[in-house]
Amino acid sequence: MSISNLSVVHPEAQIGQDVTIGPFCFIDKNVTIGDGTWIGPNVTIFEGARIGHHCRIFPGAVISAIPQDLKFRGENTTAVIGNHTTIREYVTINRGTAAAGKTVVGNHCLLMAYVHVAHDCILGDRIILANNVNLAGHVEIQDFAILEGLVAVQQFLKIGAHSFIAGGSLVRKNVPPYVKAAREPLSYAGINSIGLRRRQFTQEQINMIQDVYRILYVRGYSLTKALQIIEQELPYSPERDEIVQFVRKVEDMGIMKGFRHLNGSKVNED
């Protein structure tokens, strides 16, 4: 263990083995830091933080500050960071409120500089949030999603697994799994085939996902009709059912719309 004598570490903080804490850090009470985690200079970790092993936290980050929510009344909540996650400069992660009790960032995630993760957000594993991504409260992001720089996500929305959201986008509707999302307003721009191939999805799986989204977005059906056709006409696959279940769960709030043509050009379905 290496803790700079220029940092303040509360005696009740639980620090694992082989942890490095650089100068000018503040580590509060009721904090847990896992083995092998590296914490650079000028990092602030408030009470309620639960940080996994072998994380890297860069200068200026603030973890587990109280929520920016006027309903918060000092309840005992947490901010949970998974294993092998990297938190770059000036990232802010607020702890939860009574509504969910915790904010969660999963394993093997990368949060680039100036990302903000608000109270009660739940992030899965291997997620990438590029510079200046801002998440409002209660956002859920599923595994392997990638949000490019300057993306802003409205509260209570869900972003599906393996999705890709283009830089500068404003996310006002739920984003289903496996898709690329772009334009203003945010719209379907094909499936994330490049990401799927990198993650060893077979061509058969990719073709099935394309078939689902052609029905859901390209052919002009209502949402209810599209789901009915998908379940009746397409053979079972885990990916098909994941998409259908996602859409049904968020049906009240809606999913992002299709955008079949833009300036006369068709959506690329690759």
TIMARTI-477043 format. One line per field, with one value per residue (C-alpha): residue in three letters; residue number from 0; x, y, z. Coordinates in steps of 0.05 Angstrom, whole numbers, m for minus. Layout:
N
residuo <- c(ALA / ...)
num <- c(NUM / ...)
east <- c(X / ...)
north <- c(Y / ...)
up <- c(Z / ...)
//
This chain:
270
residuo <- c(MET / SER / ILE / SER / ASN / LEU / SER / VAL / VAL / HIS / PRO / GLU / ALA / GLN / ILE / GLY / GLN / ASP / VAL / THR / ILE / GLY / PRO / PHE / CYS / PHE / ILE / ASP / LYS / ASN / VAL / THR / ILE / GLY / ASP / GLY / THR / TRP / ILE / GLY / PRO / ASN / VAL / THR / ILE / PHE / GLU / GLY / ALA / ARG / ILE / GLY / HIS / HIS / CYS / ARG / ILE / PHE / PRO / GLY / ALA / VAL / ILE / SER / ALA / ILE / PRO / GLN / ASP / LEU / LYS / PHE / ARG / GLY / GLU / ASN / THR / THR / ALA / VAL / ILE / GLY / ASN / HIS / THR / THR / ILE / ARG / GLU / TYR / VAL / THR / ILE / ASN / ARG / GLY / THR / ALA / ALA / ALA / GLY / LYS / THR / VAL / VAL / GLY / ASN / HIS / CYS / LEU / LEU / MET / ALA / TYR / VAL / HIS / VAL / ALA / HIS / ASP / CYS / ILE / LEU / GLY / ASP / ARG / ILE / ILE / LEU / ALA / ASN / ASN / VAL / ASN / LEU / ALA / GLY / HIS / VAL / GLU / ILE / GLN / ASP / PHE / ALA / ILE / LEU / GLU / GLY / LEU / VAL / ALA / VAL / GLN / GLN / PHE / LEU / LYS / ILE / GLY / ALA / HIS / SER / PHE / ILE / ALA / GLY / GLY / SER / LEU / VAL / ARG / LYS / ASN / VAL / PRO / PRO / TYR / VAL / LYS / ALA / ALA / ARG / GLU / PRO / LEU / SER / TYR / ALA / GLY / ILE / ASN / SER / ILE / GLY / LEU / ARG / ARG / ARG / GLN / PHE / THR / GLN / GLU / GLN / ILE / ASN / MET / ILE / GLN / ASP / VAL / TYR / ARG / ILE / LEU / TYR / VAL / ARG / GLY / TYR / SER / LEU / THR / LYS / ALA / LEU / GLN / ILE / ILE / GLU / GLN / GLU / LEU / PRO / TYR / SER / PRO / GLU / ARG / ASP / GLU / ILE / VAL / GLN / PHE / VAL / ARG / LYS / VAL / GLU / ASP / MET / GLY / ILE / MET / LYS / GLY / PHE / ARG / HIS / LEU / ASN / GLY / SER / LYS / VAL / ASN / GLU / ASP)
num <- c(0 / 1 / 2 / 3 / 4 / 5 / 6 / 7 / 8 / 9 / 10 / 11 / 12 / 13 / 14 / 15 / 16 / 17 / 18 / 19 / 20 / 21 / 22 / 23 / 24 / 25 / 26 / 27 / 28 / 29 / 30 / 31 / 32 / 33 / 34 / 35 / 36 / 37 / 38 / 39 / 40 / 41 / 42 / 43 / 44 / 45 / 46 / 47 / 48 / 49 / 50 / 51 / 52 / 53 / 54 / 55 / 56 / 57 / 58 / 59 / 60 / 61 / 62 / 63 / 64 / 65 / 66 / 67 / 68 / 69 / 70 / 71 / 72 / 73 / 74 / 75 / 76 / 77 / 78 / 79 / 80 / 81 / 82 / 83 / 84 / 85 / 86 / 87 / 88 / 89 / 90 / 91 / 92 / 93 / 94 / 95 / 96 / 97 / 98 / 99 / 100 / 101 / 102 / 103 / 104 / 105 / 106 / 107 / 108 / 109 / 110 / 111 / 112 / 113 / 114 / 115 / 116 / 117 / 118 / 119 / 120 / 121 / 122 / 123 / 124 / 125 / 126 / 127 / 128 / 129 / 130 / 131 / 132 / 133 / 134 / 135 / 136 / 137 / 138 / 139 / 140 / 141 / 142 / 143 / 144 / 145 / 146 / 147 / 148 / 149 / 150 / 151 / 152 / 153 / 154 / 155 / 156 / 157 / 158 / 159 / 160 / 161 / 162 / 163 / 164 / 165 / 166 / 167 / 168 / 169 / 170 / 171 / 172 / 173 / 174 / 175 / 176 / 177 / 178 / 179 / 180 / 181 / 182 / 183 / 184 / 185 / 186 / 187 / 188 / 189 / 190 / 191 / 192 / 193 / 194 / 195 / 196 / 197 / 198 / 199 / 200 / 201 / 202 / 203 / 204 / 205 / 206 / 207 / 208 / 209 / 210 / 211 / 212 / 213 / 214 / 215 / 216 / 217 / 218 / 219 / 220 / 221 / 222 / 223 / 224 / 225 / 226 / 227 / 228 / 229 / 230 / 231 / 232 / 233 / 234 / 235 / 236 / 237 / 238 / 239 / 240 / 241 / 242 / 243 / 244 / 245 / 246 / 247 / 248 / 249 / 250 / 251 / 252 / 253 / 254 / 255 / 256 / 257 / 258 / 259 / 260 / 261 / 262 / 263 / 264 / 265 / 266 / 267 / 268 / 269)
east <- c(0 / 25 / m13 / 16 / 25 / m4 / m72 / m128 / m154 / m207 / m187 / m252 / m241 / m228 / m167 / m147 / m78 / m31 / m73 / m38 / m66 / m30 / m22 / m78 / m133 / m191 / m219 / m280 / m308 / m352 / m311 / m285 / m228 / m209 / m141 / m93 / m132 / m92 / m118 / m81 / m72 / m129 / m184 / m243 / m280 / m339 / m375 / m415 / m364 / m353 / m295 / m274 / m205 / m154 / m190 / m154 / m180 / m148 / m138 / m198 / m249 / m304 / m339 / m400 / m417 / m489 / m541 / m558 / m631 / m673 / m711 / m649 / m653 / m586 / m607 / m553 / m537 / m478 / m439 / m412 / m355 / m338 / m271 / m220 / m258 / m221 / m246 / m211 / m199 / m256 / m308 / m365 / m406 / m462 / m488 / m560 / m623 / m678 / m710 / m657 / m608 / m546 / m511 / m473 / m417 / m399 / m335 / m284 / m317 / m282 / m308 / m269 / m255 / m312 / m365 / m422 / m462 / m521 / m557 / m588 / m557 / m543 / m487 / m470 / m402 / m352 / m387 / m350 / m372 / m329 / m310 / m365 / m421 / m475 / m525 / m585 / m615 / m641 / m610 / m596 / m542 / m532 / m468 / m420 / m456 / m413 / m433 / m388 / m368 / m418 / m477 / m531 / m582 / m649 / m671 / m703 / m682 / m653 / m598 / m593 / m533 / m483 / m513 / m473 / m494 / m460 / m424 / m464 / m530 / m588 / m621 / m695 / m722 / m700 / m648 / m657 / m601 / m552 / m567 / m530 / m565 / m550 / m580 / m627 / m676 / m639 / m659 / m644 / m584 / m574 / m547 / m479 / m451 / m378 / m383 / m420 / m366 / m312 / m348 / m351 / m424 / m434 / m460 / m523 / m535 / m522 / m570 / m624 / m615 / m620 / m684 / m715 / m698 / m721 / m790 / m786 / m759 / m755 / m821 / m866 / m907 / m935 / m896 / m950 / m956 / m881 / m872 / m928 / m896 / m827 / m853 / m897 / m852 / m780 / m750 / m731 / m663 / m637 / m624 / m694 / m725 / m678 / m700 / m774 / m770 / m731 / m783 / m842 / m810 / m802 / m864 / m897 / m840 / m826 / m764 / m727 / m759 / m736 / m707 / m712 / m688 / m643 / m632 / m656 / m607 / m630 / m608 / m548 / m571 / m502)
north <- c(0 / 69 / 129 / 199 / 235 / 296 / 262 / 256 / 186 / 175 / 120 / 83 / 78 / 6 / 6 / m59 / m86 / m54 / 9 / 73 / 140 / 201 / 269 / 318 / 265 / 262 / 194 / 199 / 150 / 93 / 82 / 16 / 13 / m55 / m86 / m58 / 5 / 67 / 135 / 195 / 264 / 309 / 256 / 264 / 202 / 216 / 168 / 114 / 97 / 24 / 18 / m49 / m78 / m55 / 9 / 72 / 140 / 201 / 272 / 315 / 259 / 264 / 200 / 191 / 264 / 275 / 276 / 340 / 326 / 372 / 311 / 283 / 284 / 255 / 182 / 128 / 110 / 87 / 96 / 28 / 23 / m46 / m79 / m58 / 7 / 70 / 138 / 195 / 268 / 307 / 253 / 262 / 203 / 220 / 169 / 145 / 171 / 135 / 117 / 65 / 69 / 67 / 90 / 34 / 33 / m38 / m75 / m58 / 9 / 70 / 139 / 192 / 263 / 306 / 252 / 262 / 203 / 227 / 194 / 125 / 111 / 38 / 23 / m48 / m77 / m55 / 11 / 69 / 140 / 189 / 259 / 304 / 253 / 274 / 226 / 253 / 213 / 142 / 127 / 54 / 34 / m39 / m77 / m57 / 7 / 64 / 138 / 186 / 254 / 307 / 260 / 282 / 232 / 252 / 222 / 153 / 130 / 62 / 49 / m22 / m68 / m62 / 3 / 61 / 134 / 187 / 246 / 308 / 271 / 290 / 226 / 239 / 169 / 99 / 68 / m6 / m57 / m67 / m3 / 58 / 123 / 191 / 256 / 306 / 285 / 221 / 167 / 96 / 95 / 20 / m33 / m31 / m85 / m65 / m69 / m136 / m166 / m142 / m179 / m244 / m243 / m290 / m266 / m306 / m268 / m201 / m219 / m236 / m170 / m134 / m171 / m149 / m76 / m75 / m94 / m48 / 14 / 10 / m18 / 34 / m9 / 16 / m8 / m56 / m86 / m91 / m130 / m177 / m191 / m201 / m253 / m289 / m289 / m289 / m352 / m351 / m324 / m294 / m228 / m225 / m236 / m186 / m132 / m148 / m150 / m84 / m49 / m77 / m54 / 18 / 22 / 74 / 123 / 102 / 86 / 132 / 138 / 113 / 162 / 127 / 184 / 243 / 292 / 238 / 184 / 119 / 93 / 48 / m19 / m50)
up <- c(0 / m18 / 11 / 4 / 70 / 35 / 30 / 82 / 92 / 145 / 194 / 182 / 107 / 85 / 39 / 4 / m9 / m59 / m65 / m87 / m65 / m92 / m59 / m41 / m41 / 8 / 27 / 72 / 124 / 101 / 38 / 11 / m40 / m70 / m79 / m131 / m145 / m165 / m144 / m174 / m142 / m123 / m122 / m75 / m51 / m5 / 42 / 10 / m44 / m59 / m107 / m136 / m147 / m198 / m216 / m240 / m218 / m248 / m219 / m204 / m201 / m148 / m129 / m84 / m73 / m51 / m106 / m142 / m125 / m82 / m55 / m24 / 52 / 72 / 67 / 71 / m1 / m42 / m106 / m130 / m179 / m208 / m219 / m271 / m286 / m308 / m286 / m321 / m302 / m269 / m274 / m224 / m199 / m149 / m99 / m100 / m68 / m31 / m98 / m116 / m59 / m103 / m166 / m202 / m253 / m274 / m289 / m343 / m358 / m385 / m365 / m401 / m377 / m351 / m352 / m303 / m275 / m235 / m177 / m185 / m253 / m267 / m316 / m337 / m356 / m410 / m424 / m455 / m441 / m480 / m459 / m431 / m432 / m383 / m352 / m314 / m256 / m261 / m329 / m344 / m394 / m411 / m425 / m482 / m500 / m526 / m521 / m559 / m534 / m512 / m510 / m460 / m434 / m403 / m336 / m330 / m399 / m418 / m469 / m494 / m496 / m554 / m577 / m604 / m598 / m641 / m611 / m593 / m590 / m544 / m519 / m503 / m517 / m500 / m546 / m561 / m561 / m619 / m656 / m680 / m661 / m692 / m719 / m688 / m664 / m645 / m694 / m716 / m762 / m773 / m728 / m694 / m739 / m731 / m655 / m660 / m704 / m657 / m601 / m641 / m661 / m720 / m786 / m773 / m708 / m742 / m799 / m748 / m713 / m780 / m796 / m730 / m740 / m812 / m786 / m726 / m761 / m837 / m861 / m830 / m782 / m717 / m656 / m635 / m705 / m713 / m648 / m669 / m736 / m705 / m656 / m707 / m769 / m745 / m714 / m641 / m621 / m557 / m593 / m622 / m553 / m520 / m568 / m560 / m484 / m482 / m526 / m485 / m419 / m443 / m486 / m441 / m450 / m522 / m562 / m609 / m678 / m745 / m795 / m861 / m905 / m892 / m950 / m998 / m974 / m943 / m875 / m879 / m851 / m847)
//
